[in-house]
Amino acid sequence: MGCKQNTCCFSGHRRFSKGVVSQIEKRLSEAIDQLILQGVTDFISGGAVGFDHMAATLVLSKKHQGADIRLILALPCRDQDKDWTEMQKYMYHIFLAEADEVHYVSKKFTPDCMKKRNYYMVDNSAYCICALLRDISGTGQTVRYAQKQGLQITNVAK
C-alpha cells in the first residue's frame, strides 16, 4: 500500500432505500474526483455488498478512464461472499481480479473480523468517504473510530 496521506477508505451501509441510491452514487463520484485532484491515489474498499461495491465500481471506472489510482481491497475473511447472491458474487470476483492489492484480515470468519477490517482501513487512511445514515451500525462505529484517528470524513449520504 502507498502512503497513508494519499489513501482514502470507504464505509457505508449494505442497503439503502431506492430513492437515495442515485444521489449517494453521484455524491460519491464527486467526492472521489475531488480527492483525486488533491493527490489521493489509493482507495480502500471493504468489499461488502452495498456501499463498498458502489465505491469499488466507481474507483475501477475512473481507473479505466485513465485516472492514476489504485483499488485496494481490505477483506474481513476469505469466504466473505459465501451467503451472497450470484450477481453479488460475480461483482465481487471482478473486484478481486482487478484490485491492485488484496489484504485479508482473517482466513476464516470470526465474530470480530469485520471490525478488524474496518479498523485496518481507517488505520491506513487519511480520508474516509462514508454513506452514514444510522449511527447504530458497523458504519457508525467505523466513522466514530475514523474521527478519533483524525481522518478527514465526507458523508455522501447527507
N, C-alpha and C positions, 0 to 999 in steps of 0.2 A: 504494500500500500504506500501511497505517496505521503506527502507532508500533511499533517493534521490541519494546518491553516488553509489548505486547498481542498478540504474534504467536507462534504455535506451528507448527512444521513436523513432518512425518511422515516416517519412514524405516523400511522393512521389506522383508522378502524377498518375492519374487514367488510362491513356492509354500510351502505348509505341509502337514503331514500332516493328513488329515481329522479326526483326533481332537483337534487343538488349535485348529482354526479358531473354533469357537463360544466357547471360553474366551477366546481373543485378542479376538474381537469384543466380548464382554461387558466385558472389562477396558478395551478401547479406548473404548467408550461411556462408561464410568465416568470414565476419565481426561479425556475431552473435557468432560464435565459439570463435573468439578472445576475445570478451567481456566476454563470459562465463569463459574463462581461467583467466581473470582479476578479476573475482568475481562478475560480474553483474548477478543478479538473476531475476530481474523484467523487462519485456519488454512490453511497452505500444503501442498498435495499435489503430488507429482511426476507424478501421472497414470499411473504404470505399473500393470500388472496386479498382482493380489495385494493386498498391504497398502495400497498407495496408493488402489486402488479402494475397498477396505473403508472407509478413512478418509474419502474424499470422499463416499461414500454416507451415512455417519453424520453428517457435517457438514451435508449437504443435508437429511437427515431432521430434524435438530434445528432447522435454519433454517426448514423448512416448518412445524414445530410452534411457531414463534414466537420462537425464540432470535435475539437481535440479533447475528448473527455473519456473517462473510464467508468464502466459499471462494475461495482464490487458487490457481490452477494455475501451477506453475513447470515448464515443459516443456523437455526437452533439445533437441528439434528438431520441425519441423512434421510430419514423417512418422513420428513415434514408433510409430504403430499399424499400420504397413504389413504386418507379419507376424502380426498378431493374428487371433483367431477372429472370426466375425461378431458373436457376443454380446459379446466384449470391446470391439470397435469401437463397437457400439451404446451400451454403458455410457459409454465414453469421450466419445462425442459428446453424450450427456446432460450430462456434467460440463462440457464445453466450452460448451454452451448456457446452463447455469445458473451458471457461475462468475461471481463478481463482478469478477474480474481474471484475465487470462491473460498470462504472461510467457514468451517463448521465448528460451532461452539461445543457440540457434544456428538458422539457417534450415534447414541440412541436417545429417544425421548426421555426426559426426566422432568419432574414437576417444576424445576426452575430453569430449564434450558431456554425458554422464550425470554425470560427476564435477563438471563446472562447474555443472550444475543442482543437484546435492546441496549444493555449497558455497554457491551463491546462496541456497538455502532456509535454511541454517544462519546465514549472514551477516545475514539479515533477520529472525531469530527470537530470542526469549529462552528459548523452551521447545522441547523435542523429545520427541515421543511416538514410540517405536520398538517394533518387534517384531523383536528381535535374538536369533537362535538360533545363528548361525555367525559367528564373528569374522572369518574369512577370506571377506569378501564386500564388495560395494559398501555394504551397510548397515553393516557393521562399520567400514569406512573413514569413512563419514559420521558415525557415532556418536562415533568417536575424535576427529574434527575438531570436532564439537559440544562434546565435553568440553573440548578445548583452548580453545575460544572461550567457555567458562563458561556454556553453556546448562544449564538445569535439565532433566534427562533422566528420562523414565519409560519403562521397558521393560515392555510389556504381554505379552511372551511368556514371562516368568519369574516 
